[in-house]
Amino acid sequence: MIRNAFFVLFAIVFFFQSFAQTDETLITIGDRKISKGEFERIYKKNNNNLYNPDDKKSPADYIGMFVDFKLKVIEAENLKMDTSAAFKRELAGYRSELAAPYLTDVKLTKEMVVDLYERTTKEIDASHILLNVPKDATRQQENEIREKILKIKAEIEAGKDFGEAAVEYSEDPSAKTNQGNLGYFSAFAMVVPFENAAFTTPKGQISDPVRTSFGWHILKVNDIRPNQGEVMVAHIMKMFPKDMTPETKANLKKQIDSIYVEVKNGADFAEVAKAKSDDKRSAQLGGQMPWFSAGRMIKEFSEPAFALKNDNDISEVIETPYGYHIIKRLKRQPVASFDEVKDELELRIRQDPQRSETSKANFITKLKAEYNFDENLNNLDKILTKSVSDSSINREDVLFTLNSLSFTAGKFISYINKQNKPQGQYRDHYNQWVDYEITAYENSRLEEKYPEFRYMMQEYHDGILLFNISEQKIWNYAAEDTTGLEAFYKDCKKYMWEERFKGIIVTCKSDSIREVAENYFASDLPKDEVLELINKNSELITITEGAWEKGANAVVDYYVWNGPEPQGFNSELTFVRGDKIPPETKKLEEARGLYISDYQKVIEERWLKELHSKYKVTINKKLLKTIKGV
């Protein structure tokens, strides 16, 4: 979730930068030349819209960070990390998403933009029931599924509870736990047909059946409210591993509870996030996440985030399907005005052909003219009226050309076989094949044809490599190098405990049990023996052992540091035994996250020195001075 959110935001922010480019070489790293334009784009992107304006850097100050970034990427390339199947698959996925708006022809109207803006000012709370439709469904199957969802709607209108119907019928796996409720969302959060139904169905009503790429839905609008805008938060996360056991979960809860006490007692949230959060991407930024609206994040996270009333407020520990979190509100902003977002809305409409009446035919017609599409009518006459099962076709016959590229009957036959359409005549499939080949050809030329697309793909390429090599060379290495970490700890024992109370907290069921317990302790019996003697038949006493700083435990604060009496606390049944201990150095295991974070910095510095020695870096300082700061 977090990794994907990062890269999507990475691209969107970048897309709105100026694409002015100059090919003058600003930096040379080894035999790699980096232009002024590439540096300028990334410099502006990373120094605009910062949460803290004081973090902005001049080009001269920023170029060192940029060189370090490029050194890591170049090293990753030289290690062939960009040739792995996983890397190629991830990059191809991003490319597919980025290419979509370039492969259609959208008709944009002012009314569409205004209507979409109105949607962004509202949030819909809706529930839905989904019946999946197989991708290869026949027309009969499609109709049967639609009839089934109509019957479900009729049941609900006759009095059946929508949530109960969702649990019983919906094929959305989450319906079993949320009764089909999707929480609040605004424009862009759902696929377009679903969004259209949500924003056109009155509150309390049930929509007509809606067909999306997932299947047939009906939805009920539970509530409509003004959009809450966007929030920027930082978080500290303890991530749930795969195949998590109850013991593992309990241990993670203990860790996050301890961190919560730490930050509530005044510890620097950003520093704790860097040291202890399992979300490595946001941890490097002190836990800071990109702006998001209520509908763009799972409700288990977004609802407590938006519930924070003021900047710098900190949530209690929350649980999501991905782990435990502590959220700190950094900033909140209302929905922007129409004039502020008009251009962005127009772009987003163009990026999503489902939002408008898209003429595929017009798009293909334009490309045919651009790429000199030419059909060989003689060869077409020989093939189009034949059955696709006819094996007498000459596979070498050219059926059409694009920019002098030949597309043969053999390619046509391969297309039909791949599409699993081996029936009918060739004429039944010809136009679809032409559209497919022309679109594929256009897709293959996007980097060459559109500089902004090429720049975005380069950013994704570098971003994935940076993440992967940092994970290998820094994050995982620091955590796994136990010998190096222990040596680092011996040389750098800088984290200290404040004065603490070391002892036990004893809670009894009654006054008489307390008296018995105090007598046992007065006789210097060990706590385990006291527990065994008193809890022989039932649990009459509980003992918690530990060492607590001031502010870490309300009961200890009350007895040891004269703090306020805890709410709901009965001092007649609870007492403490132990002593104050002076400040002392934290052991490695007691501050492991902090020392790993520091050790990561040492590893990174050492690694960067190696990279600077390995690759000669030259900067054109005269050219650098021509770049204006943001």
C-alpha positions in Angstrom: 0.0 0.0 0.0 2.6 2.5 1.2 5.1 1.8 -1.6 2.4 2.1 -4.3 1.1 5.3 -2.8 4.6 6.8 -2.8 5.2 6.1 -6.5 1.8 7.3 -7.6 2.3 10.7 -5.8 5.9 10.8 -7.1 4.5 10.8 -10.7 1.6 13.2 -10.1 3.8 15.8 -8.5 6.3 15.5 -11.2 3.7 15.7 -14.0 2.9 19.3 -13.2 6.4 20.5 -13.4 7.7 22.4 -16.4 9.1 20.2 -19.1 11.6 22.7 -20.4 14.8 20.8 -21.1 18.3 21.6 -22.0 20.8 19.1 -23.1 23.9 20.9 -21.7 25.9 18.5 -19.5 25.9 19.7 -15.9 27.2 16.5 -14.2 29.4 13.7 -15.4 29.5 10.5 -13.2 32.0 8.0 -14.7 31.0 7.9 -18.4 27.4 9.0 -17.6 26.4 12.5 -18.6 23.5 14.2 -16.8 21.9 17.3 -18.3 21.1 20.6 -16.7 17.5 20.0 -17.6 17.3 16.7 -15.7 18.8 18.2 -12.6 16.6 21.3 -12.8 13.4 19.2 -13.0 14.2 17.1 -10.0 15.5 20.0 -8.0 12.3 22.0 -8.5 10.1 19.0 -7.8 11.8 18.2 -4.5 12.0 21.8 -3.3 8.5 22.9 -4.2 5.5 22.4 -1.9 7.6 21.3 1.1 5.8 21.1 4.4 8.5 23.3 6.0 9.7 26.1 3.7 12.9 26.3 5.6 13.9 22.9 4.1 14.2 24.4 0.7 17.7 24.3 -0.7 19.6 26.4 -3.3 20.8 24.5 -6.5 24.3 24.6 -5.1 23.2 23.1 -1.8 21.0 20.5 -3.5 23.4 19.2 -6.1 25.4 17.1 -3.6 22.3 15.2 -2.6 21.4 14.8 -6.3 24.9 13.4 -7.1 24.6 10.9 -4.2 21.1 9.9 -5.5 22.5 9.4 -9.0 25.5 7.4 -7.7 23.2 4.9 -6.1 21.1 4.6 -9.2 24.1 4.1 -11.4 25.6 1.5 -9.1 22.2 -0.3 -9.1 22.3 -0.4 -12.9 25.9 -1.7 -12.9 24.8 -4.4 -10.5 22.1 -5.3 -13.2 19.3 -4.7 -10.7 17.3 -3.2 -13.6 17.5 -6.5 -15.4 15.6 -8.6 -12.8 12.2 -9.9 -13.6 10.7 -8.3 -10.6 12.0 -4.8 -11.5 10.9 -5.2 -15.1 7.4 -6.3 -14.0 7.1 -3.4 -11.5 8.2 -0.8 -14.0 6.0 -2.2 -16.7 3.0 -1.9 -14.4 3.7 1.8 -13.8 4.3 2.3 -17.6 0.9 0.8 -18.4 -0.8 3.2 -16.0 1.1 6.2 -17.3 0.5 5.3 -21.0 -3.3 5.0 -20.7 -4.2 8.7 -21.2 -1.9 8.9 -24.2 -3.7 6.1 -26.0 -7.2 7.6 -26.3 -8.9 10.7 -27.6 -11.1 12.5 -25.0 -13.7 15.1 -25.8 -13.6 17.6 -22.9 -16.5 20.0 -22.1 -16.8 22.8 -19.5 -19.9 21.1 -18.0 -17.9 17.9 -17.3 -15.2 19.9 -15.4 -17.8 21.8 -13.4 -19.7 18.7 -12.5 -16.6 16.8 -11.5 -15.5 19.8 -9.3 -18.9 19.6 -7.6 -18.3 16.0 -6.8 -14.9 16.8 -5.2 -16.7 19.1 -2.7 -18.7 16.2 -1.3 -18.1 12.8 0.3 -20.4 9.9 -0.1 -20.9 7.1 2.5 -22.1 4.1 0.5 -22.5 0.4 0.8 -22.5 -2.1 -2.1 -23.2 -5.6 -3.1 -21.0 -7.1 -5.9 -21.6 -10.1 -8.1 -18.4 -11.0 -10.0 -18.6 -11.5 -13.8 -15.9 -13.8 -15.4 -13.8 -12.1 -18.0 -14.8 -14.7 -20.6 -18.5 -14.6 -19.6 -21.0 -15.3 -22.4 -24.0 -12.9 -23.0 -26.2 -15.4 -21.3 -24.0 -15.5 -18.2 -23.9 -11.7 -18.1 -27.7 -11.5 -18.2 -28.1 -14.2 -15.6 -25.9 -12.3 -13.1 -27.7 -9.1 -13.8 -31.1 -10.8 -13.2 -29.7 -12.1 -9.9 -28.6 -8.7 -8.6 -32.0 -7.3 -9.6 -33.6 -10.0 -7.4 -31.4 -9.0 -4.5 -32.4 -5.4 -4.9 -36.1 -6.5 -4.9 -35.5 -8.4 -1.6 -34.0 -5.3 0.0 -36.7 -3.0 -1.2 -39.2 -5.5 0.3 -37.6 -5.1 3.7 -34.4 -7.1 3.9 -31.5 -5.2 5.6 -28.9 -4.1 3.1 -26.0 -5.1 5.3 -27.4 -8.6 5.9 -27.9 -9.0 2.1 -24.3 -7.9 1.6 -23.0 -10.6 4.0 -25.2 -13.2 2.3 -24.8 -12.4 -1.4 -21.9 -10.1 -2.0 -18.7 -11.5 -3.6 -16.6 -8.7 -2.4 -14.5 -10.5 0.3 -14.6 -7.5 2.7 -18.4 -7.7 2.9 -18.2 -10.4 5.4 -16.7 -8.0 7.9 -18.0 -4.6 6.8 -21.5 -5.6 5.6 -20.6 -3.9 2.3 -19.9 -0.5 3.8 -17.2 1.4 1.9 -17.0 4.4 4.2 -16.8 7.9 2.9 -15.2 8.7 -0.5 -15.2 11.5 -2.9 -14.4 11.8 -6.7 -11.6 9.7 -8.1 -11.7 7.2 -5.3 -13.8 4.6 -7.2 -14.0 3.3 -10.7 -16.0 5.8 -12.8 -19.3 3.8 -13.3 -19.5 3.2 -9.6 -18.7 6.9 -8.8 -21.4 8.0 -11.3 -24.0 5.8 -9.5 -22.9 7.0 -6.1 -23.2 10.7 -6.9 -26.5 10.4 -8.7 -28.4 8.1 -6.2 -30.3 10.1 -3.5 -29.4 9.6 0.1 -31.1 6.5 1.5 -31.9 5.1 -1.9 -30.6 2.0 -3.7 -29.1 2.4 -7.2 -30.0 0.5 -10.3 -27.5 -2.3 -11.2 -24.1 -0.8 -12.1 -21.7 -2.7 -14.4 -18.0 -2.1 -13.7 -14.9 -4.1 -14.6 -15.4 -6.1 -11.4 -19.0 -7.2 -12.2 -22.5 -6.1 -11.3 -23.2 -3.9 -8.3 -26.0 -2.3 -6.5 -25.2 0.4 -4.0 -27.0 2.3 -1.2 -26.1 5.9 -0.4 -26.0 6.1 3.4 -24.9 9.7 3.8 -23.6 12.7 2.0 -21.4 15.3 3.7 -19.1 18.2 2.7 -15.6 17.0 1.7 -13.2 17.3 4.6 -10.4 18.2 2.4 -6.9 16.7 2.7 -4.6 16.0 5.6 -0.9 15.5 5.8 0.2 13.2 8.6 3.3 11.4 9.8 3.0 7.9 11.2 4.9 5.3 13.1 4.1 1.7 12.1 4.7 -1.8 13.3 3.9 -3.9 10.3 2.1 -7.2 10.4 4.3 -9.9 8.8 2.8 -12.7 6.6 1.5 -15.7 8.5 1.4 -13.7 11.7 0.9 -15.7 14.9 -1.1 -14.3 17.9 2.2 -14.2 19.8 3.8 -12.1 17.1 0.9 -9.7 17.0 0.9 -9.4 20.8 4.6 -8.5 20.7 4.1 -5.9 18.1 1.3 -4.4 20.2 3.6 -4.2 23.1 6.2 -2.5 21.0 3.8 0.1 19.6 2.3 0.8 23.1 5.8 1.5 24.4 6.5 3.8 21.4 3.2 5.6 22.1 4.2 6.3 25.7 7.5 7.6 24.4 6.0 10.1 22.0 3.2 11.2 24.4 5.9 12.0 26.9 7.6 14.4 24.6 10.0 12.3 22.4 10.5 13.8 19.0 8.0 12.1 16.7 10.1 12.3 13.6 13.2 10.9 15.3 11.3 8.0 16.8 9.7 7.3 13.3 13.1 7.2 11.7 14.4 4.8 14.4 11.4 2.5 15.0 8.9 2.7 12.2 8.6 -0.4 9.9 7.4 1.8 7.0 10.9 2.4 5.7 9.9 4.9 3.0 8.1 7.3 5.3 10.5 6.7 8.2 13.3 8.4 6.2 11.1 11.5 6.2 10.3 11.3 9.9 7.2 9.3 9.2 5.7 12.0 6.8 3.2 10.7 4.3 1.8 12.4 1.1 -1.4 14.4 1.4 -4.5 12.3 1.2 -8.3 12.7 1.3 -10.7 10.5 3.3 -11.5 8.2 0.3 -7.9 7.7 -0.9 -6.8 5.8 2.2 -8.4 2.8 3.9 -10.9 4.0 6.5 -9.2 2.3 9.4 -6.3 4.8 8.8 -8.2 7.8 7.4 -10.9 8.1 10.0 -8.5 8.5 13.0 -6.3 10.8 10.9 -9.2 13.1 10.1 -10.4 12.9 13.7 -7.3 14.7 14.9 -8.5 18.3 15.7 -5.3 20.3 15.6 -1.9 20.2 13.9 0.6 18.2 16.0 -2.1 16.2 17.7 -1.2 12.5 18.1 -3.7 9.6 17.8 -3.9 6.6 20.1 -2.5 3.3 18.7 -4.8 2.2 15.8 -4.9 -1.1 13.9 -5.3 -1.5 10.2 -5.1 -4.7 8.1 -1.4 -3.8 7.6 -0.3 -3.2 11.1 -0.4 -0.9 14.2 0.1 2.8 13.7 0.5 6.0 15.7 -0.6 9.1 13.6 0.5 12.7 14.0 -1.4 15.4 12.2 1.0 17.8 10.4 -1.3 19.9 8.3 -4.8 20.0 7.0 -6.2 21.9 4.0 -9.8 22.4 2.7 -11.0 21.6 -0.8 -9.3 24.0 -3.3 -11.4 26.5 -5.2 -12.5 25.7 -8.8 -10.0 28.1 -10.3 -7.2 26.5 -8.4 -7.9 23.0 -9.6 -9.5 23.5 -13.0 -6.4 22.6 -15.0 -5.8 19.5 -12.9 -9.4 18.3 -13.3 -9.2 18.7 -17.1 -6.0 16.7 -17.1 -7.5 13.9 -14.9 -10.5 13.7 -17.2 -8.3 13.3 -20.2 -6.4 10.6 -18.3 -9.5 8.6 -17.7 -11.5 7.9 -20.9 -14.4 6.5 -18.8 -15.2 10.0 -17.7 -16.1 11.2 -21.2 -17.5 10.1 -24.5 -14.3 8.8 -26.0 -14.1 8.3 -29.8 -11.7 5.4 -30.4 -12.4 5.7 -34.1 -11.3 9.3 -34.2 -8.1 8.4 -32.3 -7.3 5.6 -34.7 -8.1 7.8 -37.7 -5.6 10.4 -36.5 -2.9 7.9 -36.0 -3.6 6.3 -39.4 -3.0 9.7 -41.0 0.1 10.4 -38.9 1.7 7.0 -39.6 0.8 6.7 -43.3 -1.5 3.8 -42.9 -1.9 1.9 -46.2 -3.9 -1.2 -46.9 -3.1 -3.8 -49.5 -6.6 -4.3 -50.9 -5.7 -7.2 -53.1 -4.3 -9.3 -50.2 -7.3 -8.3 -48.0 -9.8 -9.4 -50.6 -8.1 -12.8 -50.6 -8.4 -13.3 -46.8 -11.3 -11.4 -45.3 -14.1 -13.6 -46.6 -12.4 -16.8 -45.5 -13.1 -18.7 -42.3 -10.4 -18.4 -39.6 -10.1 -22.1 -39.7 -8.9 -22.0 -43.3 -5.2 -23.1 -43.4 -4.7 -22.1 -47.0 -3.8 -18.5 -46.1 -0.4 -17.2 -47.2 1.1 -16.0 -43.9 3.6 -13.8 -45.7 0.9 -11.6 -47.5 1.2 -8.0 -46.3 -2.3 -6.7 -45.2 -1.3 -3.1 -44.3 1.7 -0.9 -43.5 2.5 1.8 -40.9 5.5 4.0 -41.6 6.7 1.3 -44.0 6.4 -1.4 -41.3 4.6 -4.4 -42.7 1.8 -6.2 -40.9 1.3 -9.7 -42.4 -1.5 -12.3 -42.5 0.7 -14.3 -40.1 0.6 -11.6 -37.5 -3.1 -11.4 -38.0 -3.6 -15.1 -37.4 -1.3 -14.9 -34.3 -3.5 -12.1 -32.9 -6.7 -14.1 -33.4 -5.2 -17.2 -31.7 -3.9 -15.1 -28.7 -7.4 -13.5 -28.3 -9.0 -17.0 -28.3 -11.3 -16.1 -31.1 -10.8 -19.0 -33.6 -14.3 -18.7 -35.1 -16.2 -16.8 -37.8 -14.5 -15.1 -40.8 -11.4 -13.1 -40.8 -13.4 -10.0 -41.6 -15.0 -10.3 -38.1 -11.7 -9.6 -36.5 -9.8 -7.4 -38.9 -10.8 -4.0 -37.6 -10.1 -4.9 -34.0 -6.7 -6.2 -35.1 -5.9 -3.0 -36.9 -6.9 -0.9 -33.9 -4.7 -3.2 -31.7 -1.6 -2.9 -33.9 -1.9 0.9 -34.3 -2.4 1.4 -30.6 0.5 -0.8 -29.8 2.7 1.1 -32.3 1.7 4.4 -30.7 2.5 2.9 -27.3 6.0 1.9 -28.4 6.7 5.5 -29.5 5.5 7.3 -26.4 9.0 8.0 -24.9 10.2 9.3 -28.3 7.0 11.3 -29.0 6.3 12.9 -25.6 9.3 14.2 -23.6 7.1 14.5 -20.4 6.3 10.8 -20.6 10.0 9.9 -21.0 10.8 12.0 -18.0 8.2 10.3 -15.9 9.4 6.9 -16.9 12.9 7.8 -16.0 11.8 9.0 -12.6 10.0 5.7 -11.9 13.0 3.8 -13.2 15.4 5.6 -10.9 12.9 5.6 -7.9 12.5 1.8 -8.0 16.2 1.2 -8.3 16.9 3.6 -5.4 14.5 1.8 -3.2 15.8 -1.6 -4.1 19.5 -0.8 -3.7 18.9 1.1 -0.5 17.0 -1.8 0.9 19.9 -4.2 0.0 22.9 -2.0 0.9 21.6 0.0 3.9 18.3 -1.0 5.5 18.5 -4.8 5.5 22.3 -4.8 5.9 22.1 -2.7 9.1 19.5 -4.9 10.6 21.2 -8.2 9.7 24.9 -7.2 10.5 24.7 -8.1 14.2 28.5 -8.1 14.6 28.9 -4.6 13.1 25.9 -3.3 15.0 27.3 -4.5 18.3 30.7 -3.0 17.5 28.9 0.3 16.6 27.0 0.2 19.9 30.2 -0.2 21.9 31.7 2.9 20.3 28.5 4.9 20.5 26.5 4.5 23.7 24.6 7.7 23.5 21.0 6.8 24.4 20.3 7.2 28.1 17.5 6.3 30.4 16.3 9.1 32.6 15.9 8.4 36.3 13.6 5.3 36.6 11.7 3.4 39.2 12.6 -0.3 39.1 10.3 -2.7 40.8 6.8 -4.1 40.7 3.2 -2.9 40.6 0.9 -5.1 42.7 -2.9 -5.1 42.2 -5.1 -7.1 44.6 -8.8 -8.2 44.5 -9.6 -7.0 48.0 -8.2 -5.2 51.0 -7.6 -8.5 52.8 -5.6 -9.9 49.9 -3.5 -6.7 49.9 -2.7 -7.2 53.5 -1.6 -10.8 52.9 0.6 -9.7 50.0 2.3 -6.9 51.9 3.1 -9.3 54.7 4.7 -11.8 52.3 6.7 -9.0 50.7 7.8 -7.8 54.1 9.2 -11.2 54.7 11.3 -10.8 51.5 9.5 -13.6 49.7 10.2 -13.5 45.9 7.3 -12.3 43.8 6.9 -15.7 42.0 6.4 -17.3 45.4 3.9 -14.7 46.4 2.0 -15.2 43.2 2.0 -19.0 43.8 0.8 -18.8 47.4 -2.0 -16.3 46.8 -3.2 -17.5 43.4 -3.3 -21.1 44.4 -7.0 -21.5 43.5 -7.9 -18.4 41.5 -6.3 -15.2 40.4 -6.4 -12.8 43.4 -3.3 -10.8 42.6 -1.5 -9.6 39.6 2.1 -8.3 39.5 3.7 -6.3 36.8 7.5 -6.0 36.9 9.6 -3.4 35.0 11.5 -0.2 35.1 9.7 3.1 34.3 10.7 6.6 33.6 8.6 9.5 34.8 5.5 9.6 32.6 5.7 6.1 31.4 3.2 4.6 33.8 0.4 6.5 35.6 0.4 4.3 38.7 4.2 4.6 39.2 4.0 8.4 38.6 1.3 8.6 41.3 3.3 6.7 43.9 6.9 7.6 43.0 6.7 11.1 41.6 3.5 12.4 43.2 1.6 12.5 40.0 -2.2 12.8 39.7 -4.3 9.9 40.7 -5.1 7.8 37.6 -8.7 7.8 36.4 -10.6 4.8 37.8 -7.7 3.9 40.0 -8.2 2.4 43.5 -5.2 3.1 45.7 -6.6 0.8 48.3 -6.0 -2.3 46.1 -2.7 -1.3 44.3 0.8 -0.6 45.6 4.3 -0.6 44.3 7.6 -2.0 45.7 11.1 -1.1 44.4 13.6 1.7 44.2 14.5 4.7 42.0 17.6 4.1 39.9 19.8 6.8 38.5 20.2 7.6 34.8 22.1 4.9 32.8 23.0 4.0 29.3 20.4 2.0 27.4 21.4 -1.5 26.4 21.5 -2.3 22.7 18.3 -4.3 22.8 16.6 -1.5 24.7 17.3 1.0 22.0 17.8 -1.3 19.0 15.7 0.7 16.6 17.6 3.9 17.4 21.0 2.3 17.1 20.0 0.6 13.8 18.9 4.0 12.4 22.2 5.5 13.4 24.1 2.5 12.0 22.3 2.9 8.7 23.6 6.4 8.4 27.1 5.2 9.0 26.7 2.4 6.5 25.3 4.9 4.0 28.1 7.4 4.5 30.7 4.6 4.1 29.0 3.3 1.0 28.8 6.8 -0.6 32.5 7.2 0.0 33.1 4.0 -1.9 30.9 5.2 -4.7 32.6 8.5 -5.0 36.0 6.7 -5.2 34.6 4.3 -7.8 33.1 6.9 -10.1 34.7 10.2 -11.0 32.2 13.0 -10.5 32.6 16.3 -12.4 30.2 19.3 -12.0 30.0 22.2 -14.4 29.9 24.9 -11.7 29.6 27.7 -14.2 26.4 26.1 -15.7 25.1 25.4 -12.2 25.1 29.1 -11.4 22.6 29.7 -14.2 19.9 27.6 -12.5 17.5 29.7 -10.4 16.5 28.6 -7.0 12.9 28.0 -6.0 
